[in-house]
Amino acid sequence: MTDSVKSIEEEVVIVEEGKRFRVWVEEEMRDWTPDWVENLFDQEEEFDDWEPMLET
């Protein structure tokens, strides 16, 4: 996340074990949902039939 509304498009240099790698980084423009959010909704649907446990 950034504090800018400008999309991310830039070259980045990664240095690993004495080697330099130039890579192009570009922001994904389509809508997306992280996997954990989809899994969370799936779990909620599975537990809809459960009744709360009452402690005595």
Buried (B, 14 or more C-beta within 10 A) or exposed (E): EEEEEEEEEEEEEEEEEEEEEEEEEEEEEEEEEEEEEEEEEEEEEEEEEEEEEEEE
